[in-house]
Amino acid sequence: MTAPTTSAPVPGEAEDADAPSGPDRADDPFDRDVLPTPPGATAALLRSLLAPMKARVAVTTLLLLLQQAVVQAGPLLVAYAIDHAVPALTGGDRGPLVAVGAGYLLCALGAGALQYAFIAASARVNQDVLLDLRGRIFRHAQALGIDFHERYTSGRLISRSTTDVESLRQLLGEGLQELVTVILSFVYITALLLWLDLGLGAVAAASFVPLYGLVRVYRRRAGEVYGRKSTAMAAVIVKFVETMNGIRPVRAFRREAANDTAFAALNRRHERTNGDALLEMARYVTGSRLVANTAVAGIVLWGAHRVADGSLALGVLAAAVLYLRRLYDPIDRLGMFLNSYQSAAASLEKIAGLLAQTPTVPEPAVPRELPPRVSRDPGREVVFDSVRFAYRTGGEVLPRFGLTIPAGQTVAVVGSTGAGKSTLAKLLARFYDPTEGRVLLDGVDLRDLSVAELRRGVVMVTQEAFLFSGTVAENIAIGRPDASREEIERAAKAIGAHDFISALPDGYDTDVRKRGGRISAGQRQLVAFARALLADPAVLILDEATSSLDVPGERAVQRAMATVLKGRTAVVIAHRLSTVEIADRVLVMEHGRIVEDGTPAELIAAAGRFADLHRAWRESLA
């Protein structure tokens, strides 16, 4: 039979697409480095990271309070020594000076011990926060839908979990201590100066007005610069990862020079933004030091006149100068904090934007289980019930259609590139959910199945059989991690992979290295089939599993396919019509529609599109 199973197209609907293109991607937020961040998401993320550590944060804060209190006692001892201990010494009384020396030594030892305790406690808090954050990014990235990963580059994800997390580490590890130190120094020293001399304290407090203005201007300007700097760094990482992942075509098509030029341009942009950040820092430090030194000079001159007329003790002036230096020195370090803060704020916003992305294929609120199989065969019935699919940014891929695949049937799907074949397979694997309608497995909507239940029932073998770093046995066992070595070898033997695996240097314990680079494409595909057979799914999807293989490799994989498909429901996406020969049924797709549906023999006899494809294939073999 040749009648299509799709409904009539709706006028004005898109007729081509396996992916959005052109106008549909014009305003796509995935094309930007910063994903949309909901209001308050950044602050909420920071609170959630620190919430489990409230007690430890309180302890570290207390340690810093005590440390600063001990440190600020030093100038008071100096003032006492000048105004009381030295005069007593001239009268022969060494007691006050000895007491001042002992007190200063105890303060130094106490400050050092408290500083050590603070650094140790804060380091544990910082590392736990970063450990939690990296784990969240990794887990969330895995939970997001395939459509997210198809549009948001892996280089950006790497940038989020490395350079952006590192920016936060610098803020937590160094910047926050500087900020708290500056705040405590300001509070302690201002209070002590007001206690020592009201006039000196008032002048010192007034000097912070221009410094506050400098901080506000620097924060605004640095925020803009660090946003550009983080984006520029991400672009460098994206280009580097893309080039290294595609190193074979780079070398094959002599793209080294062009890539070098493109990378140099991105690198220069990062250099410029980094230079802009340093210039902003230089302006801030220069301005803050000018204000601080002017204030100190003015207070010293005024204080000297007061000492001369007897209205101010020399020890108090000396203590005030020491306190002012301690008050203004951290201002430079405040610039370092603002540096870290702006960098971390830009990074945290990007991380919050990533974590705010919601999976497009969420877990069901109340998951269901698949019904028991009604026969000894592993296959299950698949039904596409009034299914329609379009990307969220627009561009309809599959107009509304219906399709039933009986349990145990092997269906080959053929058609030109962009016809919607792979999208149909991805809907069955629930990499996407249909825009309208349902995909049913033995009557159960895939959206009602937990991810674990779905993956036990449906397995997909892609064109590029991806192997992870590790041994051959470990890669096969991905299909069922609790499988024994005997079960792994039995699956490999059934597929026909045992002989080549045994011939490897360490047999099943051979490390396949990055992406399985130690074995051929056909051998990787056989390992992928062994993995699928071991998983024992009810439904198997083969997405152009032989399109990249040579003839011997294709024949080996086809023999493996016959084994793994036996009794199962299967959907085979095929470019090579040799793959279609094992199918019970063929679907021909054009522009997202199923235009022919029947057995291979029926479609050849009908002299339609499949017959034309089959004839062209036979002529190519001749």
C-alpha positions in Angstrom: 0.0 0.0 0.0 1.2 3.5 -0.8 -1.3 5.8 0.9 0.3 8.2 3.3 -0.7 8.1 6.9 -0.5 11.9 7.5 -3.4 14.3 7.5 -3.6 17.0 4.9 -1.2 19.9 5.4 -2.5 23.1 6.9 -2.0 26.1 4.5 0.9 28.3 5.5 2.7 25.7 7.7 6.4 25.2 7.3 7.2 22.3 4.9 10.9 21.6 5.6 13.0 21.4 8.6 14.8 19.1 10.9 16.2 22.1 12.7 15.2 25.7 13.0 17.0 28.0 10.7 17.1 31.6 9.3 14.6 33.9 11.0 13.7 31.3 13.6 17.2 31.7 15.1 17.5 35.4 14.8 16.5 36.2 18.4 17.5 32.8 19.8 18.9 33.4 23.4 21.1 30.3 22.9 23.1 32.3 20.4 24.2 34.6 23.2 26.6 33.8 25.9 24.3 35.0 28.7 21.0 33.0 28.9 18.0 34.9 30.2 18.2 35.0 34.0 14.9 35.4 36.0 14.8 38.4 38.4 16.4 37.4 41.7 17.8 34.1 40.4 21.4 35.1 41.0 20.8 36.1 44.6 18.7 33.1 45.2 21.4 30.8 43.9 24.0 32.4 46.2 21.6 32.0 49.2 21.0 28.4 48.3 24.7 27.7 48.2 25.4 29.3 51.5 22.2 28.1 53.3 23.5 24.6 54.3 26.6 26.3 55.8 25.0 29.0 58.0 26.7 27.7 61.2 30.2 27.6 59.6 29.7 31.0 58.1 28.8 32.4 61.5 31.9 30.8 63.0 34.2 32.3 60.3 32.6 35.7 60.8 33.1 35.5 64.6 36.8 34.6 64.0 37.3 37.6 61.8 35.5 39.9 64.2 37.8 38.8 67.0 40.9 38.9 64.8 40.2 42.5 63.8 39.5 43.5 67.4 42.9 42.2 68.4 44.6 43.8 65.5 43.1 47.2 66.2 44.4 47.2 69.8 48.0 47.8 68.5 47.8 51.6 68.0 46.1 52.1 71.4 49.1 50.4 73.0 51.4 52.7 71.0 49.5 55.8 72.2 49.7 54.5 75.8 53.4 53.8 75.4 54.2 57.4 74.1 52.0 59.2 76.6 52.5 57.1 79.7 55.1 54.3 79.4 57.9 56.5 78.1 57.4 59.2 80.7 57.3 56.5 83.4 60.5 55.1 82.0 62.3 58.4 82.4 61.3 58.3 86.1 62.8 54.8 86.3 59.6 52.8 86.2 59.9 50.1 83.5 56.6 48.3 84.4 54.3 50.2 81.9 56.7 49.7 79.0 57.1 46.0 79.8 53.3 45.7 80.0 52.9 47.5 76.6 55.5 45.2 75.0 53.9 42.0 76.4 50.5 43.3 75.3 51.7 44.0 71.8 53.3 40.5 71.6 50.1 38.9 72.8 48.0 40.8 70.3 50.4 39.7 67.5 50.2 36.1 68.5 46.4 36.2 69.0 45.9 37.9 65.6 48.0 35.3 63.9 46.2 32.4 65.6 42.8 33.9 64.8 43.8 34.6 61.2 44.9 31.0 60.8 41.7 29.7 62.2 39.7 32.0 60.0 41.5 31.0 56.8 41.1 27.3 57.6 37.4 27.6 58.4 36.6 29.9 55.4 38.6 27.7 53.0 36.5 24.7 54.0 33.3 26.7 53.4 34.6 28.0 50.1 35.6 24.6 48.7 32.2 23.1 49.8 30.3 25.9 48.0 32.4 25.4 44.8 32.0 21.6 45.1 28.2 22.0 45.3 28.1 24.5 42.5 30.1 22.4 40.0 28.0 19.4 40.9 24.8 21.4 40.3 26.1 22.6 36.9 27.1 19.1 35.8 23.8 17.4 37.0 21.6 20.2 35.6 23.4 20.1 32.2 22.8 16.3 32.0 19.1 16.8 32.9 18.5 19.4 30.2 17.0 18.4 26.9 18.8 17.4 23.8 17.5 20.6 22.1 19.4 22.6 24.7 22.7 20.8 24.0 22.1 21.1 20.3 22.0 24.8 20.5 24.2 25.8 23.6 27.8 24.8 22.8 29.8 22.5 25.0 32.5 25.2 25.1 30.1 27.5 27.0 29.2 24.8 29.4 32.9 24.3 30.0 33.3 28.0 30.6 30.5 28.0 33.1 32.0 25.2 35.2 35.6 26.3 35.0 36.4 30.0 34.5 33.1 31.2 35.9 33.4 29.0 39.0 37.0 30.1 39.3 35.8 33.7 39.4 33.5 32.8 42.3 36.3 31.0 44.0 38.4 34.2 44.0 35.5 36.2 45.4 34.8 33.7 48.2 38.5 32.9 48.9 39.9 36.4 48.9 37.4 39.1 48.0 34.9 38.6 50.8 37.6 38.6 53.4 38.9 41.9 52.0 35.4 43.4 52.1 34.6 42.3 55.6 38.1 43.5 56.7 37.4 47.0 55.2 34.0 47.2 56.8 35.3 46.1 60.2 38.3 48.4 60.0 36.1 51.3 59.2 33.7 50.6 62.1 36.4 49.8 64.6 38.8 52.6 63.6 36.1 55.3 63.3 34.7 54.4 66.7 38.2 54.4 68.2 39.2 57.7 66.6 36.0 59.3 67.8 36.7 58.0 71.3 40.3 59.2 71.2 39.5 62.6 69.7 36.1 63.7 68.3 37.6 66.1 65.8 40.1 63.6 64.3 37.3 61.0 64.1 35.0 63.4 62.3 37.6 64.4 59.7 38.5 60.7 59.1 34.8 59.8 58.6 34.3 62.8 56.3 37.2 61.7 54.1 35.1 58.6 53.2 32.6 60.7 51.2 34.8 61.1 48.1 36.1 57.5 48.5 32.5 56.3 48.4 31.9 58.2 45.2 35.0 56.6 43.7 33.8 53.1 44.7 30.4 53.7 43.1 31.8 54.9 39.8 34.3 52.1 39.7 31.7 49.5 40.4 29.4 50.7 37.6 32.2 50.9 35.0 33.9 47.7 36.1 30.6 45.8 35.9 30.3 46.6 32.2 33.9 45.7 31.5 33.7 42.3 33.4 30.5 41.3 31.6 32.4 41.8 28.3 35.5 40.1 29.6 33.6 36.9 30.7 31.9 36.7 27.3 35.2 37.2 25.5 36.8 34.4 27.6 33.9 32.1 26.8 34.3 32.8 23.1 38.0 31.8 23.3 37.1 28.5 25.0 34.3 27.7 22.6 36.6 28.2 19.6 39.3 26.1 21.2 37.0 23.2 22.0 35.4 23.4 18.6 38.8 23.2 16.9 40.1 20.4 19.0 36.9 18.3 18.6 37.1 18.8 14.8 40.9 18.4 14.5 40.6 15.7 11.8 38.6 17.9 9.3 40.8 20.9 10.3 43.9 19.0 9.2 42.2 17.4 6.2 41.0 20.8 4.8 44.1 22.7 5.9 42.1 25.0 8.2 44.9 25.7 10.6 45.7 29.2 9.2 42.1 30.2 9.1 41.4 28.9 12.6 44.6 30.6 13.8 43.3 33.9 12.4 39.9 33.5 14.0 41.3 32.4 17.3 43.8 35.4 17.3 40.9 37.8 16.8 39.0 36.3 19.7 42.1 36.3 21.8 42.8 39.9 21.0 39.2 40.8 22.0 39.8 39.1 25.4 43.1 40.9 25.7 41.3 44.3 25.1 38.6 43.6 27.7 41.2 42.4 30.2 43.2 45.6 29.6 40.1 47.7 30.1 39.5 46.0 33.4 43.1 46.7 34.5 42.7 50.4 33.4 39.6 50.7 35.5 41.4 49.2 38.5 44.4 51.6 37.9 42.0 54.6 37.9 40.3 53.5 41.1 43.6 52.8 43.0 45.1 56.1 41.8 42.1 58.1 42.9 41.7 56.3 46.3 45.3 56.8 47.2 45.2 60.5 46.3 42.2 61.0 48.6 43.7 58.9 51.3 47.2 60.5 51.3 45.6 64.0 51.1 43.5 63.2 54.2 46.4 61.8 56.1 48.6 64.8 55.3 45.8 67.2 56.3 45.2 65.4 59.6 48.9 65.2 60.4 49.3 69.0 59.9 46.2 69.9 61.9 47.2 67.4 64.6 50.7 68.8 64.8 49.4 72.3 65.5 47.1 70.9 68.2 50.0 69.0 69.8 52.0 72.2 69.8 49.3 74.2 71.5 48.6 71.4 74.0 45.1 70.5 72.9 46.1 67.0 71.7 48.4 64.4 73.2 51.3 63.3 71.0 50.5 59.6 71.6 46.9 60.2 70.4 48.2 61.8 67.2 50.6 58.9 66.6 47.7 56.4 67.2 45.4 58.4 64.9 48.0 58.3 62.1 48.5 54.6 62.5 44.8 54.1 62.5 44.4 56.2 59.4 47.0 54.2 57.5 45.2 51.0 58.6 41.9 52.6 57.5 43.1 53.7 54.1 45.4 50.8 53.2 42.4 48.4 52.9 40.8 50.8 50.4 43.2 49.5 47.8 42.2 46.0 48.7 38.6 47.1 48.4 39.4 47.7 44.8 40.6 44.1 44.5 37.4 43.0 46.1 35.4 45.0 43.6 37.5 43.5 40.9 36.6 40.0 42.1 33.0 41.0 42.8 32.4 42.3 39.3 34.0 39.3 37.7 32.1 36.9 40.0 28.8 38.8 39.6 29.0 38.5 35.8 30.0 34.8 36.1 27.3 34.0 38.7 24.6 35.6 36.5 25.6 33.3 33.7 25.6 30.3 35.9 22.2 31.3 37.3 20.9 31.7 33.8 22.1 28.2 33.0 20.6 26.7 36.1 17.3 28.5 35.4 16.9 26.6 32.2 14.1 24.0 32.6 14.2 20.5 31.0 12.0 20.3 28.0 11.3 16.7 28.8 10.5 16.8 32.5 10.0 13.8 34.8 6.3 13.0 35.3 4.7 14.0 38.6 3.2 10.6 39.0 5.2 8.1 36.9 3.6 5.0 35.5 5.1 1.6 34.7 4.9 -0.2 31.4 2.3 -3.1 31.4 3.7 -6.6 31.4 4.6 -8.0 28.0 1.9 -10.1 26.4 4.3 -12.4 24.6 7.8 -13.9 25.0 9.2 -11.5 22.3 10.7 -8.3 23.8 8.9 -5.9 21.4 6.1 -3.4 22.3 3.6 -1.5 20.2 4.4 2.1 19.3 1.7 4.6 18.4 2.1 8.2 17.2 -1.3 9.6 18.1 -2.1 12.8 16.2 1.5 14.0 16.7 2.7 17.4 15.6 6.1 18.9 16.3 7.6 22.4 16.0 10.6 24.0 17.6 9.9 26.5 20.3 11.5 29.3 18.2 9.2 28.4 15.3 9.7 26.2 12.2 7.3 23.2 12.1 9.1 19.9 11.4 6.3 17.4 11.5 2.7 18.3 10.6 0.1 16.4 12.4 0.2 12.6 11.6 -0.7 9.2 13.0 1.4 6.0 12.9 1.1 2.6 14.5 4.1 0.2 14.7 3.0 -3.3 15.9 5.1 -5.0 18.5 8.1 -6.8 17.0 7.9 -5.0 13.6 11.0 -3.4 12.0 10.3 -0.2 10.3 12.8 1.5 8.0 12.4 5.3 7.5 13.9 6.8 4.3 13.8 10.2 2.7 15.9 13.1 1.8 17.9 15.2 4.3 15.6 17.4 6.3 12.6 15.3 5.7 12.0 14.8 9.4 13.3 11.2 9.8 15.6 11.9 12.8 13.0 14.1 14.5 10.5 11.2 14.4 13.2 9.0 16.0 13.9 11.6 18.6 10.3 11.9 19.5 10.2 8.1 20.0 13.3 8.3 22.2 11.7 11.3 24.0 14.6 13.5 23.3 11.8 15.9 22.5 8.1 16.0 23.5 5.5 16.5 20.7 4.0 19.9 20.3 0.6 18.3 20.0 -0.5 14.7 20.4 1.0 11.7 22.1 3.6 9.0 21.6 2.4 5.8 23.2 4.4 2.7 24.2 1.9 -0.2 24.7 -0.7 2.4 25.4 1.3 4.5 27.9 2.2 8.0 27.0 6.0 8.4 27.1 5.5 11.6 29.2 4.0 9.4 31.9 7.1 7.2 32.1 10.0 7.9 34.4 13.3 8.5 32.6 14.7 5.2 34.0 11.6 3.2 32.9 11.7 4.9 29.4 15.4 4.1 28.9 14.9 0.5 29.9 12.2 0.3 27.2 13.7 2.4 24.4 17.3 2.5 23.3 18.8 4.6 20.5 22.0 3.7 18.5 23.3 6.8 16.7 25.3 7.2 13.5 28.4 8.1 15.5 28.8 5.3 18.1 30.1 7.3 21.0 32.5 5.4 23.3 33.6 6.9 26.6 37.1 6.8 28.0 37.5 3.4 29.7 37.7 -0.2 28.8 35.7 -2.0 26.1 33.8 -4.0 28.8 32.9 -0.8 30.6 31.5 0.7 27.4 29.4 -2.3 26.7 28.2 -2.4 30.3 26.7 1.1 29.9 23.7 -0.7 28.6 23.3 -2.5 31.9 25.8 -1.4 34.6 25.1 -4.4 36.9 25.9 -7.0 34.1 28.6 -9.6 34.8 31.6 -10.1 32.7 30.1 -13.3 31.3 26.9 -11.4 30.3 29.0 -8.7 28.6 31.0 -11.3 26.6 27.9 -13.2 25.7 26.4 -10.0 24.2 29.6 -9.3 22.3 29.7 -12.8 20.9 26.0 -12.6 19.8 26.8 -9.4 17.9 30.0 -10.7 16.4 32.3 -8.4 18.2 34.1 -11.0 20.4 36.9 -11.8 18.0 38.1 -8.3 17.4 37.8 -7.4 21.1 39.8 -10.5 22.0 42.5 -9.4 19.6 43.0 -6.1 21.3 46.1 -5.7 23.5 44.1 -6.3 26.8 41.0 -7.8 25.3 37.9 -6.5 27.1 40.1 -4.6 29.5 41.6 -2.5 26.6 41.2 1.3 27.2 39.5 2.6 24.1 40.8 6.2 24.8 39.1 9.3 23.7 35.9 8.6 21.8 37.1 5.1 21.0 40.0 6.3 18.8 41.8 3.0 19.2 39.2 1.0 17.2 37.6 1.5 13.8 34.2 3.1 13.1 32.7 -0.3 12.3 34.1 -1.8 15.5 32.8 1.1 17.5 29.4 0.4 16.0 29.5 -3.2 17.0 30.4 -2.2 20.5 27.3 0.1 20.5 25.1 -2.8 19.3 26.5 -5.1 22.0 25.6 -2.3 24.5 22.1 -2.2 23.1 21.7 -6.0 23.1 22.8 -6.1 26.7 20.3 -3.4 27.7 17.6 -5.6 26.2 15.2 -2.8 25.2 11.6 -3.4 23.9 12.1 -0.7 21.2 15.4 -0.1 19.4 16.1 3.0 17.3 18.9 2.9 14.8 19.7 6.4 13.4 21.7 5.8 10.2 23.9 3.3 12.0 25.7 2.2 8.8 25.9 5.4 6.8 29.6 6.1 7.7 30.9 2.5 7.2 32.8 0.8 4.4 31.3 -2.3 2.8 32.9 -4.9 5.1 32.0 -2.8 8.1 28.5 -2.4 6.9 28.1 -6.1 6.4 29.4 -6.9 9.9 27.0 -4.3 11.4 24.1 -5.6 9.4 24.7 -9.1 10.7 24.7 -7.6 14.2 21.5 -5.7 13.4 19.7 -8.9 12.5 20.7 -10.3 15.9 19.8 -7.3 18.0 16.5 -6.6 16.2 15.1 -10.1 16.5 11.7 -9.9 18.1 12.0 -6.3 19.0 10.1 -3.2 17.7 12.6 -1.2 15.7 12.7 2.0 13.8 15.7 2.2 11.4 16.6 5.6 9.9 18.4 4.7 6.7 20.3 6.5 4.0 21.7 3.3 2.5 18.9 1.2 1.1 20.9 -2.0 1.8 19.8 -1.4 5.4 16.1 -1.4 4.3 16.3 -5.0 3.2 16.0 -6.2 6.8 12.8 -4.2 7.4 9.3 -5.5 7.5 7.9 -2.1 6.5 9.2 1.1 4.9 8.1 4.7 5.5 9.1 7.3 3.0 9.1 10.9 4.3 9.1 14.2 2.6 8.9 17.6 4.2 7.8 16.0 7.5 5.1 13.9 6.0 4.9 10.2 5.5 4.2 9.9 1.8 4.5 6.2 1.3 4.0 3.3 3.7 4.3 -0.4 2.9 6.5 -3.4 2.7 9.7 -3.0 0.5 8.2 -5.3 -2.2 4.9 -3.4 -2.3 6.6 0.0 -2.6 8.9 -1.2 -5.3 6.0 -2.6 -7.3 4.0 0.7 -6.8 6.6 2.6 -8.8 6.5 5.6 -6.4 9.2 7.5 -4.6 10.7 4.5 -2.9 10.8 2.6 -6.2 12.8 5.5 -7.7 15.2 5.5 -4.8 15.6 1.7 -5.0 16.2 1.8 -8.7 18.9 4.5 -8.3 20.5 2.5 -5.5 20.6 -0.6 -7.7 22.2 1.4 -10.6 24.8 2.8 -8.2 25.8 -0.8 -7.3 26.2 -1.7 -10.9 
